[in-house]
Amino acid sequence: MTLPPAHAALICVALPGLAISTEQGQLTGHGLEGFYRSGRRVLSRCRLRVAGREPLAVQARMIAPDQARFVAVLSLSANGGPDPDVLVDRVRYADGTERITLRSAANRPLRLPVEVALGTDLAELGAVAAGRAGPDLPASVHDSGMRWSCATGDSVVTADPPPSDALASAGLLRWEFELPPGGARSVELRVRPAGTGPIRAVARGATSPLAPARAASDDPRAEALLRTSIEDLQALLLWDPAQPADTHLAAGAPWRCGMAPAEALAAARMTLPLGTRLAAGTLRTLARTQLVGAGPRSGLIPGPRRQVGAQLPPSCTGQEATLLFPVVLAEARRWGLSEAETEELLPAAERCLQWLRTAVGDGTYLADPHPGGPWRCETQAHAHRAALLGADLLDAYGRAGGVGLRQWAGEMRTAFREDFWIEERGGGRPAAARLPGGRILPHLGSGGVHLLDTGLLGAGAPAPGLLDKVQTEQLARLLGGPAMDSGWGLRSLGVKEPGYNPFAHRSGSVRVHETALAVAGLAAAGYEKEASSLLLGVLAAAETFGHRLPEMYAGEQRTEGGSPVPHPTACRPAATAAAAGVLLLTTLAGIRPDAPARTVTLRPVRGAPLGEIGLTGLRVAGAPFSVRVSRLGLAMVEEAADGLQLGA
């Protein structure tokens, strides 16, 4: 299916509500335009006419993750000169509300007939995206507005003040307003499925699982990125219907407004500096989906397949989620997840680890789950990290299995450094994958980033990696080189590799999540120059996107005075991209907590690429945590939980 372009749309998000608009402000029913509730388009047309004419659009902008503002003007006098007589201000909300305000700029009283033409197809978002939405449904006058019905649902629009006239055959509401000079009148429209109330946002007030952290830096882009990232994360929050106390992140708008297990866990992990509540809710939600019982799939967390480019077959995101589960639980415990919550989730983590041992069997590597599947480089990195952090978790609670996991991980490390490293002139590179017949796929891509993401053990120590010191240094050089660093972030495939396409999802585009992992991994390994270059590239890209990072954008080379090219079908906002904003900035302070041991270690980026930066309102060990990194790269804790000691 070819998705319609969404890169230029203004997307208001407060799930399960969406409002998608063009810069013109009018909802015409074309493309994706409309208000959506739980994936259904409850209103597709909302066209405003004042004095028989459509106002001229002059500005459109997002004013919050769930709100967009559209400004238009109208000239009524034939000989009135260039200045408009009426200013039209429309504020559109994801919850299904639109407020239209008319302001007179004329020096005489105005009598303004106002019409709003409404319509909807009540189509599912998938049908809209596939071009199968169908015609508008017939309307009926209902209370102070209109109603539409079909076999699968219905929708109601109400207006305040009520219209003076309503014409069902045209879906038309009419008012007659009189405006004195400088006067204003407003109409508020509310659309929702019949019989339902307003959207109750997950992130409202104390119900948000994310701490309201803030950044203050010599570089003002840091403050804007962190604020916008947290706002976008809050807009993507969902309750688990099976247990509404548990929240998780949808993958992204407009295409993926539901649970995607691997992305939800990855985003929850990157937002651990904002507290452990999101991680706990995500883990509990996914534990309820875990396969149990006999058979080789027991312990697996189901997930869809994901296209990864022309070089490899689709990967299993369920496998990725299963390996991430014990990692997120182990690291959430380090950040301050309570012992009771950790113990509650431990059986599910044990089942994930047992699935891993069963899937590997007597072998060394974890293959794709389908017959003849390759051994992917990044899958081995995920499995190795899961084994080490999982063993750490099992040992902490006196559970068996840690010794075997560490032994297998050690054997894999020894073999991997030989089997997955391609020696060549210039220092070599990690293989992207090995095929069962022994053939190696040598292309250089962002999958190698996961080799640097080793995970966090006790006392602020990173877990051992699959590469040795020399190989790690070479990988850092490759990731920081011009083939991979586009100047806007890390490409998913090097420019010299066969099949490179700057717009391809995983064959050349910049994926923000993997760029953030690269920054964090490079910084932790001591390669600050390469980490800083990638960080500054994403920060520059974020500024051009209004600090609302898309999940990906084109991997074209940055040029003087240029800007990153949007990908037409990228989700924006996206959970992993918004969470990446949190990881990018907290990496500068190098926070490595060990809440069970009541310590926190700081490993700041000494080069201070953004100058001085202070991060306030984070959460470590269940309490507010604030840290400041000076222009000299020295870190100082300014607020912390009682009894939390600074580690060496």
N, C-alpha and C positions, 0 to 999 in steps of 0.2 A: 504494500500500500504506500502510495506517495502522499506524505503529509503536506498539508497546505503550509505556507510560510507563516511563522509566528514571530520572527525576529524584530519586526517593527511594531508589533502590537503592544498596547498598554494592558498588562494583565494584573488585575486586582485579585488578591488571594486572601481568603480567610476560610480555609476548608471547613466544611464541604462546599463553600460558596466560591464562585469565580465570576468575574466580569471581564470580558475581553472586548477591547475597542481598538479602532484605528485612531490616528491623530485628528481625524475630522470630527470626532465626538458623536456624530450621529450613528445609531445602530441601524444598519440597513438590511440585516439578515444575510449578507454575503459572507462567505468564508467562515471564520470562527466566531464572528461577532455575536455577542449576546451575554445574558446573565445565565449562569449555570448553578444548579444545586444538586449535589451528589451525582455529578456526571450527566445530568439531563439539562437541556437548554430550556429554561422556563420562560425566557423572553428573547426573541431574536431581532425584533424591530422596535426602535424607539426614535422616531424622526420628529424633530421639532420644527414648527413653522410659526413665525411671528409676523403678523400683518400680511399673511399670505406668502411669505418668503422664508427660505432657509437662511439663517444667519451665516456670516462668513467666519469660518474657523481661523483663529490667529495664534492659538497656543494650546498645547496639550502636554501634561506632565504628571508623573506620579508624585503624590504628596505623602503617601504612606504605603506600606505593602498592600493594604486593602482599599486604597482610595486613589482615584485619578481625577484631575481637574481639567476641564475644557473651557476655554474662553473664546467667545465669538462676538462679533459686532454686527450692527445693522444700521444702515442709513435710510431714513424714511423721506427726507426732503429732496425734491428734484433739484433744487438750487441751494442746498445747504452747505456746500463746500465739502472738503475731504473728511471732516470729523464725523464720527458715528453719532447717532442719536440714542442708540440702545446698546448696552453691554449685556451679554448673556453669559452667565456663569453656571456651569453644570459640574456638580461633584458626584461621582459615581462610586459606589461602595460594593465590595464583594458580597455583602450580605443581602443584596437585592434592593438596595435603596438608591434612588437618584433624586438629588435636590437641584431644581432649576430656578435660578434667580435672575430676574430682569431688572436692570437698573437704568433709569433715565439719565441721559447726558444732555437732553434737550433743554432749551430755555422756555419751553411752553408745555402745558399739559398734553399727555399722550393717551389716546385710547387704543389699546392694543388687543386685537383678537389673537389668541394663542391656541394652537392645535398640536396635539401629540398623537401620531399614528403608531399604533402598537400591533404586534403580531408575534406569533411563535409557531414552531413546528413540533415542540416537545420532543425533539430528537435526542438520542444519546450522543455523547461527545464523539464516540467512535464512528457513528454514522455520519456526523458532521464532518469529521476529518477525512472520511472516505468519499465524501460527496454524495451521500445517500440520504440527506436530511429530509427531502420531500417538501411539498408546498406548505404554506401557512394553514393552520386549522381555522375553521370558522369561529368567530367570537360571539359571545353573548354579553349583554350588559349585566353587571353584577355589582350590587351595592354602589360604591362610589368609583367604579372602574369597570374592568373587563375580566372575562373568564374564558379559558380554552380547555377542552377536554378531549381525550382519546382513550383507547382501550388500556394504555399502560400508565396513564397519569393525567394530571390536570394542573393548571396554573391560574393564579389570580393576581391582577394588578389593582391596587387601590390608590386613590389620589386624595391629597389633602392640600388645599381645600377641594371639595367635590367639584367636578366639572359642571358647567351650566348646561352642557349638552353632551350626549354620548350616542355615537352611531355605530352599532354593532357590525353592520355589513362592511364598514371600512376600518373597524378597530380604532375609531377616532374619538378622542376626548377634546372638548373645547372649553375655553374660558374667555371672558372679556375683562380685561384689566384696565384700570385708569391709573396712570402714573403722573403725579405732579413733578415739576422740575426737581431733579435730584432724588426722586422717590424710587422705591423698590417693591417688588412683589415676588413671592416664591411659590412654587408648586413642589410638593414632595410625592414621588411615586414609590410604591413598595411592591415588589414582586416576590412571590413564593408559591410553592405547591399548596393547593387548597388544603386547609385544615392543619397546616403546620405553623409554628411560631417563628420568630426571628432566629437566625443562626446564633448559637452559643459558642463563642470562640474558646478553644482549649487554652489559649495563652492569656486569657483575661485575668488580670490581677494575680492573686496568690496561687491560682491554679497552674501557672506556667512552670514547667520543670526546668527552665533555663534561667540562670542568674542574670540580672541586668548589668553585665559588665561594661566598663567603659575604658577607652584608651585616650591618653593625652600625650602628644608627641611633638617633637620639632617638625615632623612631617604631618600636616593636617589630614592627609589621606588615610592615615591609620585610624583616626577617630571615626571618620565616615565609613570606612570599610567594616569595622567591628560593629558599629551601631546598625548598619544596614543588614549585615549578615545575621545578627541576632533577630532583627525584625522579620527577615525572610524565613528564618527557622521557625519562629513562632507562628507565622502564617501557614506553614506547612504541617503543623501538628494535627494529629488525629487521635481520637480515642479508639481503643480496642472494643468493638461491640460486645465481646464476651466478658470483658471486665473494664468498664469505663474509667476506673481509677488509673489504668495503665495507658500511657501515651507513647506514640512513636511518630516518626516523620514519614510523610508521603515522599515519593522520590522526586517529584517536581511537577510544575504546571507549564503548559496545560495538558500534557499528554499522560502523565503518570501520577495521578492524584490518589493513588492507593499505596499499599504496602509493597515494597520491593526489598526482600529480606537482606541481601548483601549491602545494598545502598543504605538501608535504615541502620544497620549495625556499624557500617563505616562512618556514617555521619554522627551517630551517637558516640562513637569512640573519639572522634576529633573534637567533640564538644564536652568532653569530660572536665575541662577547666571551668565550665559553667555549672558544674554539679553532676551528681550521679543519678538524679531522678529520671532523666530521659533514657539513660542506658538501662536502668532497672526496668522501666516500663517496656522498652523494646525487647529486652531479654525475656521477660515474662510472657509477652505477647507471642514471641517466636517459639518459646518452649511449649506453648499450647498447640503449635502446628507440627512439632517434631514427630517423625515416624517412630513408632515403638513396636515391639514384638520381635518375632524371629525374622531371619533373612538378612541379606547383605546391605539392605537399605535402612535397617534399623538404626536409629540415631541421627539420620539425615534430616536436615531442615529443608523442606522442598523449596525450590525456586526455579524460575524460568531459564531458558537458554538465552545466551547473549551473543550477538554477532561481534566478532573481534577482528574483522578485516579479511582480506583475501588470502593471507598467508596461513591461517589456521582455521579449523572448523569452529562453530559456535561453542562457547564454554558454558559450563553449568554453574549458574549463580547459586544454586542450592549447595553445591560443594563448597563454594567460597563462603557462604553464610555459615555453614556447619563448622568450618575452620575458624571463622571469626568469633563465633559464640564464646568459646572458652577464653579467648584473648581479651575480648571486651569485659567479660566477667572478672578476669584476673586483674586487669588494669583499673577497672572501676573500684575494685577493693583497695588498690593502692591509692586512689584518689579520695576514698572515704566512704564507699558503700558499706553499709552496716554488716556486721557479722551475721545477723539473722537473715538479712536479704541474700547475702552471699550463699549461706548454707541452703536456703530455699531453692536457689538456682543451681546448686552444685550437681544434683543428679542429672539434670539436662546436659550440663557441661561434660559430665562423665560419659554420657551416652554419645556425645559428639566425638570424644576422644576414642571411645571404643569403636565407633564407626571408622575412624581414621585407621586404627590398627588393623581392623578387619579388611578395609579397602586396600591397604598396602600388602597385607599378608606376609609372605616370606620375602618380599621384594625390598628394594631400597627406596623406590620413588612412588609417588601417588599419581596414577594415570587418570585421564578423563574417564568418567563413568561409562561411556558407551564403548562397545567393542572396537579395538583398533585405535583407540584414542591416544593422543600424544601425551608425553610427559612435559608439561609446560613449566618453564622456568619460574613464573610467578606462583604457580600452584605449589611448587616445592618450597618456595619461601613462606607461603601461607601455612603449609603443613608443618614445617620446621618450627616456626614461631608458635603455632598452636601446641606442639608437643612440649616445648620448653616452658611456656607460660602455663600450660595445663598441668605439667608435672609440678611446677611451683605451687599451683593452687591445690592439687591433691595432697602434697606434703603438708601444707598449712593446716589441713583439716584431718590429717591422719588417715587419709584414704590410700589404698594400694594403687599401683600402676605408674607412679612417678619414675621409678628406676628404669622400667622398660621403655618408657617414652624418651627419657634422656639418652639411653643407650642407642635407640634407633636414630634419634636426632644426630648423635655423634657420628654414627656410621654414615648417615646421609651427608653430613658435612664433609667428611673425608672423601667420599665418592664424588660428590657434586663438584668439588674444586678441580677434579680431573675430567669428569664426564661432561660438564656443562660449560667448560671454559675453552674457547677457541683461540689457540695461539696464532698470532699473525704479526706481520711487521707493523710496528707502531704500538705494540703492547697487548693486543688481544682484546677479547670481548666475551661477555656471557652469551651463550646460545639462547635463543628465544624458546626453543623446544627441542626435544628428541623424539623421533618416531620409533615405533616398535621394531622396524627393520634396521635400526641403527643410524638412519640418516639424521643429520643435524640441520635445524633451521637457524641460520646464522644472523638473521636480520636484527638490526639495532632498533629497539623500541622502548617505550616507557615501561614495559613489563619489568625491565631490570631495576626500576625504582624500588620494587618490593623487596629486593635483596638488601636494601639499606634500612628497611622498616622492620627491625628485629624485635621490637616490643620491650616492655619495661619490667624488670625484675625488682627484687628488694633493694633497699638502701640506695635507690636512685640509679642503679646500674642497668645499662641496656643489655639485653640478651645477646649471646654470641650470634654472629651472622654466618651465612653459608659461604661467603668469600673470605679469603685470607687478606692480610693487610695490603699486599701488592696488588691483588685483584680489585680490592675496594678502591684503591687510589686510581687505578686505571678506569674503573667505572665512573668515578667522580669526574675524571677528565673528559670522558665521553659525554656524560650528561651536561657538563658545562660548556661543551664545544659547540660550534656554530651549526653542526648538523642537527642537534637536538634542542638547543636553546634558541628559540625564535626571536628573542627580545621581548616577547609578550608572555613567555612561559614555556613549558616543556612540550615539545611535539610528541605525539604518540608513536611516530615512526620517523626515523632519520631521513633527511632530505635526499640522501644518496641511495636509499634502499629501493629495490624494485617494488612497484605498487604505491609509492608515496603519493598522497593526494592531500593537500592542505585542508580540505573540507571533510575528509573521510573520518568517521567516528573514531576509529582506533588505528588509522593508517596515515596519520599526519596532522590531525587537528590538535589543538592545545586543550587538554582535559585538565580542568582546574584542580580536581581532587588529586590526580597523580602528581601535578606540579607541587602541590602543598606537601605531599608525602616526600617528594624529592628534596624540597627545602628542609624539612625536618630531619630527614635521614642524612643529608649532606652535612648539616650543621652538627648533628650528634657525632658524626664520624670525624669532624674537625676540618671539613672542606668548606670554609665559610665564604670564600670568594665565589665559588660556584653557587652556593645556597643564596647568597645576597643578590647575585645577578638574576636568578630566577624569581626571587621575592620581589625585587624592584620591577621586573617585567610584569608580573601579575598585578602589582599595585597600580602601575600605569594603565594597564588594560581595564582594571576595575573603575578607574576614574572616568574612562570613556563610556562605560556602561552604567554610569550613575551609581557606581559602587554595588549594584545588584549584579553579581557575576552570573553568567550563564554556565551551564554544565560544561560547555566547550565553545570554542570559536576557531576560526581558520588559523592554521599554523604558518601563515605567510610571514616572511622575514620583516621585522620592524625596520622602518625607514624614518629618517628625520621628518618630523611634522606629520607622520602618518598616524593611523589608528588601527586597532585590530578589526578584522572583518568578521561580522557576526555569522554564525551558522544559522541557516533559515529555519531549522526545525529543532534547535536546542531548547531544552527546558530552561525557563528563567522566570521565577526563581527555581533553583534545584537544591535539594537537600545537601548533597555532597559538596557542591560549590559554595553554598553559604557556610557550611561547617568548615570548609577549607579556609575561609577567611579567619575563623577563630584559630585554627591551627597555625596559619602563617604568622599571626601576630604573637601568639603565646610562645612560639618557637624562639622568638627573639630573647625571651627571658629564660628559656631552657628549664622549665619547671618540671622536676622529677620527684613526685611525692611518694611517701611510704606511710600512709595513714596508720596501718597496724603497728608500725614501729615508732609512730609519732615524730617522723622526720620529714623534711623536704630539702632537696638538693637543687641548687641553681647552677645551670651551665649556660650562661647567656652567650649570644653571638658577640664576640669581642669587637668585631669591626663596627658595631652599632650602625647598620646601613640606613636607619631612619633617624639617626641622632638619638637624643634622649627620648625614652618612652616610659610612661607609667601605665600600668594595667590595674584597675581597681574593680572591686565587685566580683572577682573570681571566687571559686569555692574549692577549698582543700580541707579534707578531714571534717567535712560537714559544717564549716564555718567560713565567713568571708575571708578572702585572701587578696592582698594587694602587693605589687612588686614594682620597683622602678629600676630601669637600666640606664646608666649614665652615658654620656657621649664617649666616654672612655671604655664602654663595654662592661662596667662593673654593676652588679646587681645587688639590690638591697630590698629586703622584705619590710614592708611598711604596715601590714596588718595580717594577722594570722590567728588561728585557733589557739586557745590557751594550752600551753604545754607542748606546742609543736616546735621542735628543735631544728635548727639549720644544720643539714648534714655536710660532711666534708666533700 
